Amino acid sequence: MTEFSTDTVEAPERSALWEEAAARSRMPHRVRFTRWPSPAAWIRHRRLERCRLALANPRLNARPIQAIATRWGFTDPAHFSRLFRAAYGIPPRDHRNLPHTVCANRQQACAD
């Protein structure tokens, strides 16, 4: 399940279909994740995390925020901004403007 889900995170066009199917069906208990209420929530989190990492990447500063969001399957700018703010407590534009130091694992900012 995790392998399939990770693959769909890499392909937003498949992810949206999978997310819709997961939301409509009763997923068996064995595929529920302990931290996430549903596979769709886990996929959404992974997509937001990919956007967060891209916004922190100085090489992508010239790319519009909406282009990054669209790359990861968020086609509505207002919806993306609301989800991002709810997840990280800061709007995407403000997050992009923060000074970022990325750890070797690229998953979180390093402590000074």
Summary of the structure (lengths in Angstrom):
residues: 112
radius of gyration: 14.8
end to end distance: 36.7
largest distance: 45.3
contacts: 270
relative contact order: 0.12
helix: 63%
strand: 2%
